[in-house]
Amino acid sequence: MTRSLRCSLPPVLFFGANIERIVALAARYMLPAIYDRREFITVGGLMSYGTRFADVFLQGGMYVARILKGAKPGDLPVQEPTKFELAINLKAAKSLGLNVSRDFLLRADEVIE
């Protein structure tokens, strides 16, 4: 009999609540994983590329302020993130046996050694 695993949390909350476990499993199985949030590399993940949630929340707050000042939500344009950050953890790269090129490191917004 096969059991299915069901999680009552939305994916964003599930992954956010299990950052350390996810990173540890990727390291255990030598998987060079790329994550969508910087928090993953601060606990040992290889690299992340994505938006800063603080910027997204600020943008959302400005959107709400426009509505509170009288703008009709249906008249406002759809907004998307405009800034993305690349962060690299060199210690994780070394443990995976990866050499990160100098050019790639220069493109990174943050490098953790």
Beta strands, then each sheet from edge to edge (+ up, - down):
strand 1: 34-35
strand 2: 47-50
strand 3: 85-89
strand 4: 110-112
sheet 1: 1+ 2+ 3- 4-
end
